[in-house]
Amino acid sequence: MKTFAKSLIFAVIISLVIATTACGNAEQAAPSQSGQPSPTAPQTDEQPEPDTSDAPASITQPLSISTGSTTIAANTLTTFAIRSDGTVAQSIRIGESFVADWSDIIAISAYGAHVVGLRADGTVIARTSQEDRYDPSWFDTSGWSDITAVAMGGRQVAGLRSDGTVVAVGYDHAYRLDVEGWSDIVAITADIAQTIGLRSDGTVVSTHPSDRVQRDLTQLYDIVAVAPTSAGSGFVGLRPDGTVAAVGTNRHGQLDVDDWQGIIAIATSSNHTVGLRADGTVVATGQNDHGQLDVDNWQDIVAIAVGPWHTVGIRADGTMVAAGRDGNQTLVTDWHDIRLP
């Protein structure tokens, strides 16, 4: 794919002169319900809604850089995964899947009650399971084209164009949609308060208006993937050497990543952070009140995603592994034939 993201991947691979066996990654998941706004967070006239997601390593495999969306995604009580035929599986206890009619999907991103899918032709479809609460126009991506990556936020959808610019739609309170001037972007992600872009030079840009957030982001450089931890209170960034940087408020220990090595993908909620190692194992830190950090025995993993209370992974054989709270049959260990990244 002729995108800035692919160029960055090739540059990382060449600079590391690493072996040829690839291991996939996941997108960053979105922040969770348990995180509350930082005391220094900017004050607005909108009451914040609950966050609903919600060393130099000897890397022996090529890095696969996160674009903010991948073949697996999770939100508050749901897990999504793209099947090998391009349809989307959704965990659900009662009722019907609201993505059952989707097809030809190559990437997904989820947040809160919402999910967005990227089709193979570069068009986008987005939906919420709570149409009685959220304005459907916030998820209207029908006019989008030439999109290479997507990101779902709490009240907005963002799309990365092949020319490195970004488009966004949604509720524009707190500057969530202020992406028109962005350029040279290679990856995107989002949360309840902001849309985030990763530039090809390894720096990070955010629509968040807080001076504190903007200062935090200046500490992230030489980054190849980024994920927010909760409404601007923190960020986790993956470096090309497989180490991980973190800035912001470390309320639950979710930023305790200084000793991580050999990481090729990251996923975050507001209370925990998960990393995928190049050898297919997984590391996690933060709050473990529902067992969402119980990933020590996972092996042969190629992609990861998190909700606020659960962690999921795809094995190399297309089956799933999960840990944490099974609130809506989110621990989808019986799924198979899931598309690999």
C-alpha positions in Angstrom: 0.0 0.0 0.0 1.5 3.4 -1.0 1.2 5.0 2.3 3.5 6.9 4.7 2.9 4.1 7.2 4.5 1.5 4.9 7.5 3.8 4.2 8.0 4.1 7.9 7.9 0.4 8.4 10.5 -0.2 5.7 12.8 2.4 7.2 12.5 0.8 10.7 13.2 -2.6 9.3 16.3 -1.5 7.3 17.8 0.4 10.2 17.6 -2.5 12.5 18.9 -5.0 9.9 16.7 -7.7 11.4 15.6 -11.1 10.4 12.7 -11.8 8.0 10.1 -13.6 10.2 7.3 -11.2 10.8 5.0 -10.9 13.7 1.9 -8.8 13.6 0.6 -6.1 15.9 -2.5 -4.6 17.1 -4.0 -1.4 17.4 -4.3 0.6 20.3 -7.2 0.2 22.1 -9.2 2.9 23.5 -9.2 4.2 27.1 -11.5 2.7 29.7 -14.4 3.7 31.9 -12.5 3.6 35.1 -10.2 6.6 34.3 -11.3 9.9 35.6 -10.1 13.2 34.1 -6.8 14.4 35.6 -7.0 17.3 38.1 -5.0 19.4 35.7 -7.2 18.6 32.7 -8.8 21.5 30.9 -12.2 22.7 32.0 -14.9 22.8 29.4 -18.6 23.4 29.5 -19.3 19.8 28.8 -19.4 17.2 31.6 -16.9 14.5 30.6 -18.7 11.2 29.9 -17.2 8.1 31.3 -14.1 6.8 29.5 -15.5 3.7 27.8 -12.9 1.8 26.1 -13.0 1.5 27.2 16.3 -1.2 26.1 17.6 -1.4 23.1 16.1 -4.7 22.4 17.6 -7.4 20.3 14.6 -7.6 18.0 14.9 -10.6 15.8 11.7 -9.9 13.7 10.6 -7.0 11.6 8.4 -4.4 13.3 4.9 -4.1 12.1 3.8 -0.6 13.0 0.3 0.2 14.4 -1.9 2.4 12.3 -4.5 2.8 15.1 -6.7 0.1 13.6 -6.1 -3.5 12.8 -8.0 -6.9 12.5 -9.0 -6.9 16.1 -10.6 -4.3 18.4 -12.3 -4.0 21.8 -14.4 -1.5 23.6 -16.3 -1.5 26.9 -18.1 -4.7 26.7 -17.5 -5.9 23.2 -14.8 -7.6 21.2 -14.6 -7.4 17.4 -12.5 -9.3 14.9 -12.3 -9.5 11.1 -12.8 -13.0 9.7 -10.7 -14.3 6.9 -13.6 -13.6 4.5 -13.8 -9.9 5.4 -16.9 -10.1 7.6 -16.7 -9.0 11.2 -17.3 -11.1 14.3 -18.8 -9.4 17.4 -19.1 -10.7 20.9 -22.7 -10.5 22.1 -24.8 -12.1 24.8 -28.3 -11.2 23.6 -29.7 -9.6 20.5 -28.1 -9.4 17.2 -24.7 -8.1 16.0 -24.9 -4.5 14.6 -22.0 -5.3 12.2 -23.5 -8.5 10.8 -23.9 -6.9 7.3 -20.4 -5.6 7.0 -18.2 -7.2 4.3 -14.8 -6.6 2.6 -13.4 -5.1 5.9 -9.6 -4.9 6.3 -9.3 -2.9 9.5 -11.4 -2.0 12.5 -11.3 0.3 15.5 -13.7 0.5 18.4 -14.4 2.8 21.3 -17.3 2.9 23.8 -20.4 1.7 22.0 -19.0 2.5 18.6 -17.0 0.7 15.9 -15.5 1.8 12.5 -14.5 -0.5 9.6 -12.2 0.2 6.7 -13.1 -1.5 3.5 -10.6 -2.8 1.0 -11.6 -0.1 -1.5 -10.6 2.7 0.9 -14.2 3.6 1.9 -15.3 3.6 5.5 -18.4 2.4 7.5 -19.0 3.4 11.1 -21.8 2.6 13.6 -22.9 2.9 17.2 -24.9 0.4 19.1 -26.6 3.3 21.0 -28.4 5.3 18.2 -30.9 6.6 20.7 -28.1 8.4 22.6 -25.6 9.4 19.8 -26.4 11.5 16.7 -26.0 9.2 13.7 -24.5 12.1 11.7 -21.4 11.8 14.0 -20.6 8.5 12.3 -21.4 9.5 8.7 -18.4 8.5 6.7 -20.3 7.9 3.5 -18.3 10.5 1.5 -14.9 9.3 2.5 -12.5 7.6 0.0 -8.8 6.8 -0.4 -8.6 6.0 3.4 -5.7 3.8 4.6 -6.4 3.7 8.4 -9.3 4.5 10.7 -9.7 5.4 14.4 -12.8 5.5 16.6 -13.1 8.0 19.4 -15.8 8.6 22.0 -17.7 11.0 19.8 -15.7 11.1 16.6 -14.3 9.0 13.7 -11.0 9.8 12.1 -9.6 8.5 8.8 -6.1 8.7 7.4 -5.8 9.4 3.7 -3.1 8.0 1.5 -1.6 11.4 1.1 -0.9 11.7 4.9 -3.8 14.1 5.6 -6.6 13.3 8.0 -10.4 13.6 7.9 -12.7 13.5 10.9 -16.4 13.6 11.6 -18.3 13.7 14.9 -19.2 16.0 17.7 -16.7 18.9 17.6 -16.7 19.9 21.3 -13.2 20.1 22.8 -11.6 20.3 19.3 -11.8 16.6 18.5 -12.1 17.3 14.8 -9.4 19.9 14.3 -7.3 17.9 11.9 -7.5 19.9 8.7 -4.0 21.3 8.9 -2.4 18.0 9.6 0.0 16.5 7.0 2.7 13.9 6.8 0.7 11.6 9.1 1.4 7.9 9.1 -0.9 6.6 11.9 -3.9 7.8 13.8 -5.7 6.9 17.0 -8.4 8.6 19.2 -10.1 8.6 22.6 -13.0 10.4 24.3 -11.3 13.9 24.2 -9.0 14.0 21.2 -7.8 12.7 17.9 -4.1 11.8 17.7 -1.7 11.6 14.8 1.8 10.2 14.4 4.0 12.0 11.9 6.6 10.3 9.7 9.4 12.0 11.7 8.3 10.1 14.8 6.6 13.1 16.6 3.0 13.1 17.8 0.2 15.7 17.3 -3.1 15.9 19.1 -6.2 18.0 18.8 -6.4 18.2 22.7 -6.4 21.9 23.7 -4.6 21.4 27.0 -1.1 23.0 27.3 -0.2 20.1 29.6 -1.0 17.6 26.9 0.9 19.5 24.3 3.9 19.6 26.7 3.7 15.9 27.3 3.7 15.2 23.6 7.0 17.0 23.1 8.6 14.3 25.2 7.5 11.7 22.7 9.9 11.6 19.7 11.4 8.9 17.5 8.0 7.0 18.0 6.6 4.4 15.6 3.3 3.8 17.3 1.3 5.7 19.9 -1.7 5.0 22.2 -3.5 7.3 24.7 -4.3 6.1 28.2 -7.2 8.3 29.1 -8.7 11.5 27.8 -5.3 13.3 27.5 -4.0 12.2 30.9 -1.3 10.0 29.4 0.3 8.5 26.3 2.4 5.4 25.5 4.8 5.4 22.6 6.7 2.6 20.9 10.2 3.3 19.8 11.9 1.7 16.8 14.3 -0.3 19.0 11.4 -2.1 20.7 11.5 0.0 23.9 8.5 1.9 25.1 8.1 5.5 26.4 5.3 6.9 28.5 4.2 10.3 29.7 1.4 11.6 31.8 -0.5 10.6 34.9 0.3 7.1 36.1 -2.8 6.5 38.3 -2.9 2.7 38.0 0.7 1.8 37.0 -0.3 1.7 33.4 2.7 3.8 32.5 5.3 1.4 34.1 6.8 0.4 30.8 10.4 1.6 31.2 11.9 -1.9 31.3 10.0 -3.3 28.4 12.1 -4.6 25.5 11.5 -6.3 22.2 8.0 -4.8 21.8 6.4 -4.6 18.4 2.9 -3.4 19.3 1.1 -1.7 22.1 -2.5 -1.4 23.3 -3.9 0.8 26.1 -6.9 1.5 28.2 -7.1 4.1 31.0 -6.1 1.5 33.5 -3.7 -1.0 31.8 -1.2 -1.2 29.0 -0.3 -4.3 27.0 2.7 -4.9 24.8 3.3 -7.6 22.2 6.8 -8.9 22.0 8.6 -9.9 18.8 8.7 -13.5 20.1 4.9 -13.7 20.2 4.6 -13.4 24.0 2.7 -10.6 25.8 3.5 -8.3 28.7 1.0 -6.1 30.6 1.0 -3.5 33.4 -1.5 -1.5 35.4 -4.7 -2.4 37.2 -5.7 -6.1 37.3 -9.0 -6.0 39.1 -10.6 -8.3 36.5 -7.6 -10.4 35.6 -6.9 -8.3 32.4 -3.2 -8.5 33.0 -3.1 -12.3 33.2 -1.3 -12.8 29.9 2.0 -14.3 31.1 1.4 -17.7 29.5 0.2 -16.3 26.1 2.3 -17.5 23.2 2.4 -17.3 19.4 0.4 -14.0 19.5 0.3 -11.8 16.4 -2.1 -9.0 17.5 -3.5 -7.5 20.7 -6.4 -5.3 21.7 -7.8 -4.1 25.0 -11.1 -2.9 26.5 -11.2 -1.3 29.9 -11.6 -4.7 31.7 -10.3 -7.3 29.2 -7.4 -8.1 26.9 -7.6 -10.1 23.7 -5.1 -11.5 21.3 -5.0 -13.3 18.0 -2.8 -16.4 17.7 -0.8 -17.1 14.5 -3.3 -19.9 13.6 -6.2 -17.4 13.6 -7.7 -18.5 17.0 -8.2 -16.1 19.9 -7.1 -15.8 23.5 -8.5 -13.5 26.1 -8.2 -12.5 29.8 -10.3 -10.3 32.1 -14.0 -9.7 32.7 -16.4 -11.5 30.4 -19.1 -8.9 30.7 -20.7 -9.5 27.3 -19.0 -12.7 26.2 -16.0 -10.6 25.5 -13.6 -13.4 26.2 -14.0 -14.9 22.8 -11.7 -17.9 23.0 -13.9 -20.0 20.8 -13.4 -17.8 17.7 -11.3 -19.1 14.8 -10.5 -18.3 11.2 -9.7 -14.7 12.3 -7.7 -12.7 9.7 -4.1 -12.1 10.7 -2.6 -8.6 10.5 
